[in-house]
Amino acid sequence: PLLKAVKAYNEKLETINSKPNEKRLMAQMQKYRETIAEKVLDKTLGNRLGRIVESTITKLENKINEEAMTKKTAEDQWKRSALEQTVDYFEDEGVRQDFMRQALSQFCSGDVAKITNTTATVGFETDAFGTQYKSNFDRAREEFLNEQRQKGTLSPVFMDESERRNRAKSSSDKAAEYDSRISEWSSGRNSVNAPTPSFS
């Protein structure tokens, strides 16, 4: 029995000697594990950044399309309004008589009408319709813009440079909004030590 016990003990020692040194193996693998972790982190951050950039581009494209549609809709509305008002203006009897008087004054030279046997037509030049239409269009545009300004809902696409400057946030306001959004986001997650970017 003693020989059996010694034999079993020797087998155990041989097994221990044949096993690799786990500490040394772990130390050798540490650098490899750090490299793998860095690569995974880079890939994860790259993917996240790619998704953020793609999302930002999509939002910007949607905003551009929305502003273009807003502008086109408003301009179509001004054109319809200007055309209706111009047609209504020329439906007036007094305006028609003035128009005919102007046409006849171009048709006649002194008290003599320019009548010939030829089939050539007499040219009549007037910008009455164009002038009236432009005036009505400008009025419709100004009414729309003033109404939107009073409501405080004027789209940036219609703003002039000074209005855009006045509406823009200062650097301190941007930094404050950035900090509030970061703290709001991190309240439900791990706390974030994000450096505040320069908003100047």
Salt bridges, closest charged atoms under 4 A:
GLU66 OE2 - LYS63 NZ 3.99
ASP76 OD2 - LYS72 NZ 3.09
GLU91 OE1 - ARG96 NH2 3.37
ASP98 OD1 - ARG101 NH1 2.68
ASP138 OD2 - LYS134 NZ 3.06
GLU142 OE2 - ARG141 NH1 3.72
GLU147 OE2 - LYS151 NZ 3.17
GLU163 OE2 - ARG149 NE 2.56
GLU177 OE1 - LYS169 NZ 2.29
GLU177 OE2 - ARG181 NH2 2.77
